[in-house]
Amino acid sequence: MEDIWKRDEIESPCVNLCVMHPKAEICMGCFRTLDEIANWSSFSATARESLIKELPARQKLLKPMRKNRKNIHSPK
């Protein structure tokens, strides 16, 4: 009966940690932009796969920013 809910789509990378980095404008949980999150369901399998491959590089870019959290919220 559980096979009914299985799909042949690439799963969303969402990890339910939905916090947007204020400078990078990337979710600190899944490393996608708001547009990518909003449009995920309409992306083709190829587009989803391509995006999934980009996420580790985004994660590496965001890590140094996360370590220096006091600068994230400092006034401009």
FIBATI-139783 format. One record per residue: residue number from 1; z negated, y, x of N, C-alpha, C in turn. Coordinates in nm, 2 decimals, padded with zeros to 4 digits. Each point is the difference from the previous one (the first is absolute). Example, Ala and Ser with C-alpha at 12.3 -4.5 7.8 and 13.67 -1.06 7.14 Angstrom:
# FIBATI-139783
1/-00.78/-00.57/01.32/00.00/00.12/-00.09/00.00/00.12/00.09
2/00.07/00.11/-00.04/00.00/00.11/00.09/-00.08/00.11/-00.08
END
This chain:
# FIBATI-139783
1/00.00/-00.12/00.08/00.00/00.12/-00.08/00.00/00.13/00.09
2/-00.06/-00.01/00.11/-00.01/00.12/00.09/00.14/00.04/00.06
3/00.10/-00.09/00.00/00.13/00.02/00.05/00.07/00.11/-00.09
4/-00.04/00.02/-00.12/00.06/00.10/-00.08/-00.02/00.14/00.06
5/-00.11/00.03/00.07/-00.03/00.13/00.06/00.06/00.02/00.14
6/00.05/-00.10/00.06/00.06/00.01/00.13/00.14/00.06/-00.01
7/00.02/00.09/00.10/00.13/00.07/00.01/00.06/-00.01/00.13
8/00.13/00.02/00.01/00.07/-00.01/00.13/00.01/00.13/00.06
9/-00.08/00.10/-00.03/00.01/00.13/00.06/-00.10/00.02/00.12
10/00.03/00.09/00.08/-00.09/00.03/00.11/-00.12/00.07/-00.06
11/-00.12/-00.05/00.03/-00.12/00.06/-00.06/-00.03/00.14/00.05
12/-00.06/00.08/-00.08/-00.04/00.13/00.05/-00.10/-00.01/00.11
13/00.01/00.09/00.10/-00.10/00.00/00.11/-00.13/00.06/-00.04
14/-00.02/00.04/-00.12/-00.12/00.07/-00.05/-00.12/-00.09/00.03
15/-00.11/00.06/00.06/-00.12/-00.07/00.02/-00.12/00.06/-00.07
16/00.03/00.08/-00.10/-00.10/00.06/-00.09/-00.09/00.10/00.08
17/00.05/00.06/00.10/-00.07/00.10/00.07/00.09/00.13/-00.01
18/00.00/00.06/-00.11/00.10/00.10/-00.03/-00.06/00.14/00.03
19/00.02/00.04/00.13/-00.05/00.13/00.04/00.12/00.06/00.09
20/00.04/00.11/-00.05/00.11/00.07/00.08/-00.05/00.08/00.11
21/00.06/-00.02/00.12/-00.04/00.08/00.12/00.06/00.14/-00.03
22/-00.09/00.10/00.01/00.04/00.14/-00.04/00.11/00.06/00.09
23/00.01/-00.04/00.12/00.10/00.06/00.09/00.13/-00.09/00.01
24/-00.02/-00.13/00.02/00.11/-00.09/00.01/00.07/-00.03/-00.14
25/-00.08/00.02/-00.11/00.05/-00.03/-00.13/00.05/-00.14/-00.02
26/-00.08/-00.09/00.06/00.02/-00.14/-00.01/-00.13/-00.07/-00.04
27/00.01/-00.10/-00.09/-00.12/-00.07/-00.05/-00.07/-00.07/00.12
28/-00.13/00.02/00.01/-00.07/-00.06/00.12/-00.02/-00.15/-00.02
29/00.03/-00.05/-00.12/-00.01/-00.15/-00.03/00.12/-00.07/00.03
30/00.12/00.04/-00.06/00.12/-00.07/00.01/00.10/00.07/00.09
31/-00.02/00.12/00.04/00.08/00.08/00.09/00.14/00.04/-00.06
32/00.00/00.01/-00.13/00.12/00.05/-00.07/-00.02/00.14/-00.05
33/00.11/00.07/-00.02/00.00/00.14/-00.06/-00.02/-00.01/-00.15
34/-00.03/00.11/-00.06/-00.02/00.00/-00.15/00.13/-00.04/-00.06
35/00.12/00.05/00.05/00.13/-00.04/-00.06/00.02/-00.15/00.01
36/-00.03/-00.06/00.12/00.02/-00.14/00.02/-00.09/-00.08/-00.10
37/-00.12/00.04/-00.02/-00.09/-00.07/-00.09/00.05/00.01/-00.14
38/00.04/00.12/-00.04/00.05/00.02/-00.14/00.13/-00.07/-00.03
39/00.08/-00.01/00.10/00.13/-00.06/-00.02/00.01/-00.15/00.04
40/-00.11/-00.06/00.04/00.00/-00.14/00.05/00.07/-00.09/-00.10
41/-00.03/00.01/-00.12/00.05/-00.10/-00.10/00.15/00.01/-00.02
42/00.06/00.12/00.04/00.14/00.01/-00.02/00.08/-00.02/00.13
43/-00.07/-00.03/00.11/00.07/-00.03/00.13/00.06/-00.13/-00.01
44/00.11/-00.02/00.07/00.07/-00.13/00.01/-00.08/-00.08/00.10
45/00.02/-00.13/00.00/-00.07/-00.09/00.10/00.03/00.04/00.14
46/00.12/00.05/00.03/00.04/00.04/00.13/-00.08/00.13/00.04
47/-00.01/00.09/-00.09/-00.08/00.13/00.02/-00.15/-00.03/00.02
48/-00.05/-00.09/-00.08/-00.14/-00.04/00.02/-00.03/-00.07/00.14
49/00.09/-00.09/00.03/-00.01/-00.06/00.13/00.01/00.09/00.12
50/00.09/00.10/-00.01/00.01/00.10/00.10/-00.12/00.09/00.01
51/-00.06/00.03/-00.11/-00.12/00.09/00.00/-00.12/-00.08/00.06
52/-00.01/-00.13/-00.04/-00.11/-00.08/00.05/00.00/-00.01/00.15
53/00.12/00.00/00.06/00.02/-00.01/00.14/-00.04/00.13/00.07
54/00.01/00.11/-00.07/-00.04/00.13/00.06/-00.15/00.03/00.00
55/-00.07/-00.07/-00.09/-00.15/00.03/-00.02/-00.08/-00.02/00.13
56/00.02/-00.10/00.08/-00.09/-00.02/00.12/00.01/00.12/00.09
57/00.12/00.06/00.02/00.02/00.12/00.08/-00.08/00.12/-00.06
58/00.01/00.01/-00.13/-00.08/00.11/-00.06/-00.15/-00.02/00.02
59/-00.04/-00.12/-00.01/-00.14/-00.03/00.02/-00.05/00.04/00.14
60/00.08/-00.02/00.10/-00.03/00.03/00.13/00.00/00.16/00.02
61/00.08/00.07/-00.07/00.00/00.14/00.01/-00.12/00.06/-00.07
62/-00.04/-00.06/-00.11/-00.12/00.05/-00.08/-00.13/-00.03/00.07
63/-00.01/-00.11/00.07/-00.13/-00.04/00.06/-00.06/00.11/00.08
64/00.07/00.07/00.10/-00.06/00.10/00.07/-00.05/00.12/-00.09
65/00.07/00.02/-00.10/-00.04/00.11/-00.10/-00.13/-00.04/-00.07
66/-00.02/-00.13/-00.03/-00.11/-00.05/-00.07/-00.13/00.01/00.09
67/00.02/-00.03/00.13/-00.11/00.01/00.09/-00.06/00.14/00.01
68/00.08/00.10/-00.01/-00.04/00.13/00.01/-00.01/00.07/-00.13
69/-00.08/-00.07/-00.09/-00.02/00.04/-00.14/-00.05/00.14/-00.02
70/-00.08/00.06/00.09/-00.05/00.13/-00.02/00.11/00.10/00.00
71/00.11/-00.02/00.06/00.11/00.09/00.00/00.09/-00.01/-00.12
72/-00.01/-00.11/-00.08/00.08/-00.02/-00.12/-00.03/00.11/-00.10
73/-00.13/00.03/-00.02/-00.04/00.09/-00.11/-00.03/00.14/00.05
74/00.03/00.03/00.13/-00.03/00.13/00.05/00.10/00.10/-00.06
75/-00.05/00.13/-00.03/00.09/00.10/-00.05/00.11/00.03/00.09
76/00.11/00.04/-00.06/00.12/00.04/00.08/-00.01/00.14/00.06
END
